[in-house]
Amino acid sequence: MTAVPPLDALLAAPLASPLAPLLAGLDERMPGLVALYEDLHAHPELSFQEVRTAGIVAARLREQGWEVTEGVGRTGVVGVLVNGPGPVVLLRADMDALPVREETGLPYASTATGTDPEGNEVPVMHACGHDVHVTCLLGATGQLAAHRDTWHGTVVAVFQPAEEVGGAPAMIEDGFLDRFPRAEVCLGQHVAPAPVGFFGTRPGPLMAASDSLRVTLFGRGGHGSSPETAVDPVVMAAAVVMRLQTVVSREIGASQTAVVTVGSLHAGTKENIIPDTAELRINIRSTTPTVRDRILAAVERIVRAEAAASGAPEEPEIIPFNAFPVTVNEPGATAVVHASLAEVLGGGRVFTLPQVITGSEDFGVFGTALGVPSVFWHFGGADPALYADVDPDSLLEDGLPATVPANHSPHFAPVPGPTIPLGVTALLAAAAPWLRNEAPGVR
């Protein structure tokens, strides 16, 4: 494994020059891009509710000279820029935020609220960095439009809604394949809590599959003082939660990767009333079809067995939702992207990740639907000061320290100044081999 250079060396190393003509003027654009990022961060929107964000994206693309289509997959935006004959490259960013109350203390922190699919008012935060993704892609589209003499072909810029709940399939179902130029490669990125200057990807499986289940357990309500007259679904739910913890530890091999999480448990309205039902929302991460099937079967078995053991008057209801496949990077295209990122950003910044990430993505849906290679990578957005006491060589093997806020944390806050220009540069560097007809197999 290549050792990770010291963080100060990563940040001080100059960028290589192959993309210099395409990057010209990016420094001058940076104040506007940072202001855009702060605005997006302060005004997050839940999945399929990204109306304001989509409007900003569409307006910016039109100002840059792109052909723009709005309302794709409900709230998605697609920009197309044709620049002579050549390959078609898809670049993607996601736009939605999460029902999280922000606790970063930033001057542009979100105080927004929204209405979730169940009709509840919830706090909203860009806790996964999708505001960074939108900003970086708009920065890249601006550079492509301003420097058309440096490349040729067609770029399809996809601003996807609802990544957190599967917005990519919604765009495909809305006729994406027939409405826009068919890409020959799909490229995307995700900001991570790694230090600024870190870029990581890998050929083959990159991110885990995700399956979500909504489980309703049925009891028989009654007075809290007389539990013998009722069937308590709260106790039933507690037994299910505890038993599910054994699925990965006792039914999945130590060399295999899987996660089972109960992220939501709701039951009852008052402390002295035994309710009729309890609802659990369960999330499963897996990296192979065999492991996935085994976990899903184990979860269903446990839920039904615990209900039977509790004397439930009805069978549990188990409803799947929000399923994402494994994100797979095509090896040949990944080698091209890795080499281009290393050439432009510096070899000391770009790494091959040693294992599959247990987070999930629906980005791969585009490449699968189109039948073309796709490549996804992660790039650091964390303040290097958070890593002051961390051995850089341990990052790839040991993961992030517990003191660094991760994606979906109320404290997650990428540092925009260095993160955004590196993210813009990475998108352009990844696309460059195709837009210059230098990638293998490009016509």
C-alpha positions in Angstrom: 0.0 0.0 0.0 1.2 3.5 -0.8 1.7 5.5 2.3 -0.4 8.6 2.7 1.9 11.7 2.6 1.8 14.2 5.4 -1.3 16.5 5.1 0.7 19.7 4.8 2.6 18.2 1.9 -0.7 17.2 0.2 -2.0 20.7 0.5 1.2 22.5 -0.5 1.9 20.4 -3.6 1.1 22.3 -6.8 -1.5 21.0 -9.2 -0.1 19.6 -12.4 -0.6 21.5 -15.6 -2.3 19.2 -18.2 -5.7 20.9 -17.5 -4.3 24.4 -17.2 -6.2 25.8 -20.2 -9.5 24.3 -19.1 -9.0 25.5 -15.5 -8.1 29.1 -16.5 -10.2 31.5 -14.6 -11.3 29.1 -11.9 -9.6 31.1 -9.2 -11.6 34.2 -10.2 -14.9 32.1 -10.1 -14.2 30.8 -6.6 -15.8 33.6 -4.5 -19.0 33.2 -6.5 -18.8 29.4 -6.1 -18.2 29.6 -2.3 -21.2 32.0 -2.0 -23.3 29.6 -4.0 -22.3 26.7 -1.7 -23.1 28.7 1.4 -26.5 29.6 0.0 -27.3 26.0 -0.9 -26.1 24.9 2.5 -28.4 27.4 4.2 -31.4 26.4 2.2 -31.5 22.6 2.0 -34.4 20.7 0.6 -35.6 17.1 1.2 -35.7 14.4 -1.4 -38.0 15.2 -4.4 -38.6 18.7 -2.9 -35.5 20.3 -4.4 -37.5 23.0 -6.1 -35.4 26.0 -5.1 -32.1 24.2 -5.7 -33.2 23.0 -9.1 -34.3 26.5 -10.1 -30.8 27.8 -9.2 -29.1 25.0 -11.1 -31.2 25.6 -14.2 -30.7 29.4 -14.2 -26.9 29.0 -13.8 -26.7 26.4 -16.6 -28.7 28.7 -19.0 -26.4 31.6 -18.1 -23.4 29.4 -19.0 -25.0 28.5 -22.4 -26.2 25.0 -21.7 -29.4 23.5 -23.1 -31.5 22.8 -20.0 -34.4 20.5 -19.2 -36.1 20.7 -15.8 -38.5 18.4 -14.0 -36.7 15.2 -15.0 -37.7 12.5 -12.5 -39.9 15.1 -10.7 -37.2 17.7 -9.7 -34.1 16.7 -11.6 -32.3 19.1 -14.0 -30.3 18.0 -17.0 -27.9 20.2 -19.0 -26.5 19.3 -22.4 -23.6 21.1 -24.0 -22.7 19.9 -27.6 -19.2 21.0 -28.7 -18.6 19.3 -32.0 -18.2 15.6 -32.8 -16.8 13.3 -30.1 -17.7 11.2 -27.1 -20.6 11.8 -24.8 -19.7 12.1 -21.1 -22.2 12.1 -18.3 -21.3 14.1 -15.1 -23.6 13.7 -12.1 -24.3 15.5 -8.9 -27.1 14.9 -6.4 -29.1 17.7 -4.8 -31.2 16.5 -1.8 -30.6 17.0 1.9 -31.5 15.0 5.0 -34.0 15.4 8.0 -31.2 16.3 10.4 -31.0 19.3 12.7 -27.7 21.1 12.0 -25.3 21.6 14.9 -22.2 23.0 13.1 -22.5 26.5 14.4 -21.5 27.9 11.0 -22.7 31.4 10.1 -24.5 29.8 7.1 -25.9 26.8 9.1 -29.4 25.6 8.1 -32.4 26.5 10.2 -34.7 25.1 7.5 -37.6 22.7 8.1 -39.5 20.5 5.7 -42.3 18.0 5.6 -41.3 14.4 5.3 -43.3 11.8 3.3 -45.4 11.0 6.5 -46.5 14.6 6.8 -44.2 15.4 9.8 -42.3 18.7 10.1 -38.6 17.9 10.4 -35.4 19.9 10.4 -33.4 19.8 7.2 -29.6 19.9 6.7 -27.1 19.2 3.9 -25.5 16.6 6.2 -24.2 14.5 3.3 -22.4 17.1 1.2 -24.8 17.2 -1.8 -24.5 21.0 -1.7 -20.8 20.5 -2.4 -21.6 18.2 -5.3 -23.9 20.7 -6.9 -21.4 23.5 -6.5 -18.6 21.5 -7.9 -20.5 20.4 -10.9 -21.7 23.9 -11.6 -18.1 25.0 -11.4 -17.1 22.3 -13.9 -20.0 23.2 -16.3 -18.9 26.8 -16.1 -15.3 25.9 -17.1 -16.5 23.7 -19.9 -18.7 26.4 -21.3 -16.0 29.0 -21.1 -13.2 27.0 -22.7 -14.8 25.1 -25.5 -11.6 25.3 -27.5 -9.9 22.9 -25.1 -12.3 19.9 -25.7 -14.8 18.4 -28.0 -17.8 16.1 -27.8 -20.9 16.4 -25.7 -21.3 16.7 -21.9 -24.6 15.7 -20.1 -24.7 17.3 -16.7 -27.1 15.5 -14.5 -28.4 17.2 -11.3 -30.2 14.3 -9.7 -33.0 14.6 -7.1 -33.5 12.3 -4.1 -30.3 10.3 -4.0 -31.2 9.4 -0.4 -34.3 7.6 -1.5 -33.4 6.4 -5.1 -33.9 9.4 -7.4 -31.8 7.9 -10.2 -34.4 5.3 -11.1 -37.0 8.1 -11.2 -35.0 9.9 -13.8 -34.6 6.7 -15.9 -38.3 6.0 -15.6 -39.0 9.5 -16.8 -37.4 8.7 -20.2 -33.9 9.8 -19.5 -32.4 7.3 -21.9 -34.4 8.5 -24.9 -34.6 12.2 -24.0 -30.8 13.0 -23.8 -27.6 12.0 -25.7 -26.5 8.5 -24.7 -23.3 8.8 -22.7 -20.3 6.5 -23.3 -19.1 6.9 -19.7 -20.8 8.0 -16.5 -18.7 9.9 -13.9 -19.5 11.0 -10.4 -18.0 11.9 -7.0 -18.8 12.2 -3.3 -17.3 14.4 -0.7 -16.1 12.5 2.4 -14.9 13.3 5.9 -11.3 12.4 4.7 -8.9 15.3 4.8 -8.9 17.9 2.0 -6.6 16.7 -0.8 -7.5 13.0 -0.4 -9.0 11.2 -3.5 -9.9 7.5 -3.3 -11.5 5.0 -5.6 -11.2 1.4 -6.6 -12.1 -0.9 -9.6 -15.0 -3.2 -9.2 -17.3 -3.0 -6.2 -16.9 0.4 -4.5 -20.0 0.9 -2.3 -22.4 -1.5 -0.8 -25.9 -2.4 -1.8 -28.7 -1.0 0.5 -32.0 -2.5 1.3 -34.5 -0.7 3.6 -37.5 -2.5 5.3 -40.5 -1.0 7.1 -41.7 -3.5 9.7 -44.9 -3.2 11.5 -45.4 -5.4 14.6 -49.0 -6.0 15.8 -49.9 -6.3 19.4 -53.0 -5.8 21.4 -53.3 -2.5 23.2 -54.3 -2.1 26.9 -53.7 -0.3 30.1 -50.1 0.0 31.3 -51.1 -1.3 34.7 -52.5 -4.5 33.3 -50.0 -5.9 30.7 -51.4 -9.4 31.2 -54.5 -8.3 29.3 -52.4 -7.0 26.3 -49.7 -8.1 23.8 -47.0 -5.5 24.1 -45.5 -4.6 20.7 -42.9 -2.4 22.4 -41.4 -5.4 24.1 -41.8 -7.3 20.9 -39.9 -4.6 19.0 -37.1 -4.5 21.6 -36.6 -8.3 21.3 -36.4 -7.9 17.5 -33.9 -5.1 17.7 -31.6 -7.0 20.1 -31.9 -10.3 18.1 -31.1 -8.5 14.8 -27.7 -7.6 16.3 -26.7 -11.3 15.9 -27.3 -11.5 12.2 -23.9 -10.0 11.1 -22.0 -11.3 14.2 -23.3 -14.9 14.0 -24.6 -15.5 10.4 -22.2 -13.6 8.2 -18.6 -14.7 7.8 -15.8 -12.6 9.3 -14.3 -12.0 5.9 -17.6 -10.7 4.5 -19.0 -7.2 4.7 -22.5 -6.4 6.0 -24.3 -4.0 8.3 -27.8 -4.2 9.8 -29.1 -1.0 11.4 -32.5 -0.3 13.0 -32.6 3.5 12.5 -36.1 4.2 13.6 -38.5 2.7 16.1 -41.9 4.2 16.8 -44.6 3.0 19.1 -47.3 4.4 21.4 -48.4 7.9 22.5 -48.4 7.8 26.3 -46.4 6.1 29.0 -49.3 4.2 30.6 -50.9 2.9 27.4 -49.7 -0.3 25.7 -50.1 0.5 22.0 -51.5 -1.8 19.3 -48.5 -1.5 17.0 -44.8 -0.7 16.7 -42.9 0.2 13.6 -39.3 -0.4 12.9 -37.3 0.8 9.9 -34.3 -1.4 9.2 -31.4 -0.8 6.8 -29.2 -3.5 5.4 -25.9 -3.1 3.7 -24.2 -5.9 1.7 -21.6 -6.4 -0.9 -22.5 -9.6 -2.7 -25.9 -11.1 -3.7 -25.3 -14.2 -1.5 -24.8 -12.1 1.6 -27.7 -9.9 0.7 -30.1 -12.8 0.3 -28.8 -14.4 3.6 -29.4 -11.2 5.6 -32.8 -10.5 4.2 -33.9 -14.0 4.9 -32.5 -13.8 8.5 -34.2 -10.5 9.2 -37.6 -11.8 8.1 -37.1 -15.1 10.0 -36.2 -13.2 13.2 -39.1 -10.7 12.9 -41.7 -13.4 12.4 -40.2 -15.7 15.1 -40.2 -12.9 17.7 -43.7 -12.0 16.9 -44.8 -15.6 17.3 -42.9 -15.9 20.5 -44.7 -12.8 21.9 -48.1 -14.2 20.9 -48.8 -11.5 18.3 -52.4 -11.6 17.1 -51.3 -10.9 13.5 -48.3 -11.7 11.3 -45.8 -8.8 11.0 -45.9 -6.7 7.9 -42.6 -6.4 6.2 -42.4 -3.8 3.3 -39.2 -3.2 1.3 -38.4 0.3 0.1 -35.3 2.3 -1.1 -33.2 -0.5 -2.5 -29.9 0.4 -4.1 -27.6 -2.0 -5.9 -23.8 -2.4 -5.3 -22.0 0.5 -6.9 -19.5 -1.0 -9.3 -16.7 0.8 -11.1 -15.8 -0.6 -14.5 -12.1 -1.5 -14.2 -10.8 -0.2 -17.5 -12.5 3.2 -17.1 -11.5 3.4 -13.5 -7.8 3.0 -14.5 -8.2 5.8 -16.9 -9.8 8.1 -14.3 -7.3 7.2 -11.6 -4.4 8.0 -13.9 -5.9 11.3 -15.0 -6.7 12.3 -11.5 -3.1 11.5 -10.4 -1.6 13.3 -13.4 -3.6 16.5 -12.7 -3.9 16.5 -8.9 -0.7 14.8 -8.1 0.0 11.1 -7.5 0.3 11.7 -3.7 -3.4 12.7 -3.6 -5.0 9.7 -5.3 -5.4 6.3 -3.7 -6.9 2.9 -4.3 -9.3 2.2 -1.5 -8.5 -1.2 0.1 -12.1 -2.3 0.6 -15.7 -1.7 -0.3 -17.3 1.3 1.5 -20.4 0.3 3.4 -22.2 3.5 2.4 -24.5 3.2 -0.7 -25.2 5.2 -3.8 -27.7 5.0 -6.7 -25.3 6.6 -9.2 -24.5 3.3 -10.8 -28.1 3.1 -12.0 -27.2 5.5 -14.9 -24.3 3.3 -16.2 -26.3 0.1 -15.8 -29.3 1.5 -17.7 -27.2 2.9 -20.5 -25.0 -0.2 -20.6 -21.8 1.8 -20.4 -18.9 2.0 -17.9 -19.3 4.2 -14.8 -16.7 5.5 -12.3 -17.3 7.0 -8.9 -14.7 8.3 -6.5 -14.6 10.0 -3.1 -12.7 13.2 -2.2 -11.8 14.7 1.2 -13.6 17.8 2.5 -12.5 17.8 6.2 -10.4 20.5 7.8 -6.9 19.1 8.0 -6.7 20.4 11.6 -9.0 17.6 12.6 -6.2 15.2 11.6 -3.4 16.9 13.5 -2.9 14.0 15.8 -3.7 11.2 13.3 -1.0 9.1 11.7 -1.5 9.7 7.9 -0.4 6.2 7.1 -3.3 4.7 9.1 -6.1 6.4 7.2 -6.6 3.9 4.5 -6.4 0.8 6.7 -8.0 2.1 10.0 -10.5 4.5 8.7 -11.5 7.9 10.1 -11.0 8.8 13.7 -14.1 9.0 15.9 -13.5 12.7 16.5 -14.1 13.6 12.8 -17.8 14.1 12.0 -18.9 11.8 9.2 -21.6 12.1 6.5 -25.1 12.3 8.0 -23.8 13.8 11.3 -25.3 17.1 12.4 -21.7 18.3 12.7 -20.7 17.4 9.1 -19.2 20.5 7.5 -16.8 20.3 4.6 -14.4 23.3 4.3 -15.5 25.0 1.1 -12.4 27.0 0.2 -10.0 24.1 -0.7 -12.7 21.5 -1.2 -14.6 23.1 -4.0 -11.8 23.9 -6.4 -10.4 20.4 -6.0 -13.8 18.9 -6.6 -14.2 21.0 -9.8 -10.8 20.0 -10.9 -11.4 16.3 -10.3 -14.6 16.3 -12.4 -12.8 18.0 -15.3 -9.7 15.7 -14.9 -11.8 12.6 -14.9 -13.7 13.7 -18.1 -10.7 14.9 -19.9 -9.5 11.6 -21.4 -12.8 11.2 -23.2 -13.3 14.8 -24.2 -9.8 14.7 -25.7 -10.3 11.3 -27.4 -7.5 9.9 -25.3 -9.4 7.2 -23.4 -9.0 3.6 -24.8 -11.8 2.7 -27.1 -12.9 6.3 -27.6 -13.8 7.0 -31.3 
